[in-house]
């Protein structure tokens, strides 16, 4: 395996970050941020994807499978990854996404990885039946040494699992990396005030996938006055959403902007007024943390993992909550943001509180502690 970064010394050797694929998104952004921080602290890291999905960008993620991936390639991927990993010594595998969790941990086990850490970024019930079964099987065996959940809500999705699985779980919440935080500060410092004050600009960001529940958001815009919506991202639901926009006759106020680079996404969001995330499920959304850091008032779906992300330890709620599937309530909330300055400012202050209570140093320290305690046998 080719290592993109090398370290001079380490008490736990290399950390091999594994993803199912290298498509741009929250999981990839988070893993790259953590990998960069781990590397700056003196540890070698590698970025490994089971297969290539990012055809437009030349990412640094090295694919195990060349070309299109199918379920029949699971055993091939395990074999090829084992061949690559056995050239290394004193290493740890750290994976995200169901396929990577399965292949990365099994290959790591047979290749002598000191730790095989998998992570769950969404509730387990959101996985396919086969993925759930395979995850259960490897998670209940010595193949997996540790399991990270990005929120208590995700951890609770495993409540019915046996203790042999649950005792491996530790919760490490997501946070913005210093690089992203500094980029956001720079964007805000150089932001040019918009001259268009006639309509409020609503923004949503994320893959155009069923999880994000964009049909509800688009439907609600029929009943929102004094605002327009931009959705940033691309994905399998794009055609369906485009057809919905035309069918509802909201082409003038709903715009599907397509895929943007991470930097361009942040720049675009900085010039918007409200962030909406009506997702059916999340783990601990990085896009939500970015929106909060940009100072955007936030409206999110009323599901446990979303509520956890916008509630402080003292119980204070820092965003507006809307039920899944009720476009009318979402439209009412959006209209309140448009027409009620006091409500708007209260949500804006809530975003500032979320930002003040999340720290990347804490996140990296938690990862390092997990690696070090296990690697030293404590």
Steps between C-alpha positions, in 0.01 A plus 500: 500500500632844412514741792437862420646625828783363714582552864840488669379332817183356644391303803226327303632503143297580190128567494333377182175688435255292297185613316265301279555753220657842447188694400511855645283534808489518878675168571789574266539857628503385862749218441735732310484757780570242772775341289669838454488572874633153590784545249592843644539332838774276359325189376508351151162474329357353183172563313341187353169460312346164413408635157517821299183708472641851463547525126532879482754571773843337529473403864786359706290198599662186358240252368531127574268398215570648160181574311137436592428320829238229556414288804690210345817710537489493882727194525726637227529830688586322826769296323653799322492715812668223702780483243558874532473516877740213569786718375444727801587460866350643816186644339136573584199494268230764552198473274174681429198392290355145518696339216832643622425393855456141388785473249744722689461318832521149350806589288657671799440195721665257259784744428598553862357846570547584869150653508202472266279798577171544315271802524129564459390843379129420468265267692551134412136469387587720200725227360381234260404163647813328369721781629336478842554123510866520398566786742340300782709194416838676490416732790426210734834331429865593572522623140383841631678638805321835542184669371456877477154662485482871418208568734300349784211465256709277275623302802143444615416341166704201623309461828361160397844364408680253731745632760798357310426763234385788722798495736726590207309824432630845586329828402723761335301794364596676179653846495640745246872475431716809570563533125128515423436730796772737375364484146155594629646789699679622188184469291298697754771766535505558125127463444343777296151590627229411250308782338197275456286538811167431333500124561656272758742246353444149641771236445530123542819304434562129455467212257177484303404175670187371670659553843498878458120517455514782245153429356346630825712815485416566134130440564502746791637778277161524325367663817798719593487870414799731478766231462672273250691172541834369374591133542872422469612152402441221253390140520258227393183700578587794275267413211212429737550835675528688171169348392340597831615861461340519154185317607443740790583804288765631741783541249533869587564441869662153520844451345701177491859625483676165456833390642745762626841469661506524878643852489244617243221347708609695808533822300152453357344421837663807655291717270174331594267582789358173635619139504245216479570130555177295493685165491328172578812413699849628572781400730656827608491711185819688409297720263291607798815594695624698201169685468512586871856630466386716208243654732195371313172450687413131471185294449545123537285189509365387836680165520716391796842536338415844362357622831814381678717697258319830568443463874760618752596299808283729711200401289474825301373451146694697238295442183138473387365145475250379241336156473586261218242496221310816594567758228242734654685531831829549317344775286355665812841495669671645192240775479561578867873535431420733209250718686609492866836676564501394865461133405770537233748652750425237764591224253811691398611520864434127530743429218767703678449291815542175304828626356629609841430155645669283236876451474721307259789466746268304726401271211861423397603448863218246538621310192861507620400382844308209350797401281763545771325322785431198282836501324689504830283226645334708771 
